[in-house]
């Protein structure tokens, strides 16, 4: 589906709609790691990764007390309260081309990983 995201604050916000990042994606020893930061939302909002590659989603928290710590990824049946500070590593297998959507339990914050 299509998600519409509204951003408040500065017009110079570099993490705005349409900005996609592959800088948070790396392949080590044949495994692709996609790193998302969870605190006051998720960043980056959109990540670009390779499809059909064994992939682990790394969700980092650092003093995260808001609802972004309550992570839901419906397409893989994942739902968990993340530690307030730490790393959660989620094995995604080798995702096919498409979009993986993650969101907080309240639906206020979300992120997407586009597998190409």
C-alpha positions, -999 to +999 in steps of 0.1 A: +000+000+000+009+036-002+017+055+030+015+092+034+038+108+059+036+143+072+065+160+088+064+190+111+092+214+119+120+227+096+116+227+059+153+216+058+144+183+073+166+158+053+147+128+064+116+137+045+092+119+022+109+106-009+143+103+006+155+067+004+187+054+020+210+025+013+237+039+036+222+019+065+225-014+045+256-035+044+264-071+034+289-090+056+298-127+051+269-131+027+243-117+051+226-083+044+221-061+075+195-033+074+199-010+104+169+011+117+171+035+146+140+036+168+135+067+190+108+092+184+100+074+152+122+053+129+151+064+107+157+062+080+120+062+069+128+042+037+157+019+031+168+002-001+180-034+001+187-063-022+160-090-027+168-127-024+197-122-001+197-135+035+188-104+055+187-094+092+169-063+103+188-046+132+167-022+152+187+000+176+172+018+206+189+043+228+168+057+256+136+049+237+106+053+259+080+062+232+058+039+212+085+034+186+098+008+211+066-013+204+076-026+170+051-044+147+060-060+114+027-076+103+040-093+071+063-116+092+040-118+123+065-099+144+054-079+175+077-070+204+085-044+229+121-035+223+146-029+251+148+008+260+185+007+250+200-020+229+198-039+196+171-063+183+181-085+154+152-099+134+160-126+108+140-119+076+152-149+057+158-140+020+130-115+012+115-114-023+112-081-042+087-059-025+083-037+006+086-046+042+066-022+064+073-017+101+053+005+125+048+012+161+019-004+179-001+029+178+005+033+140+020+068+146+055+060+133+065+037+105+094+027+082+097+007+050+125-015+035+122-017-003+137-050-015+148-047-052 
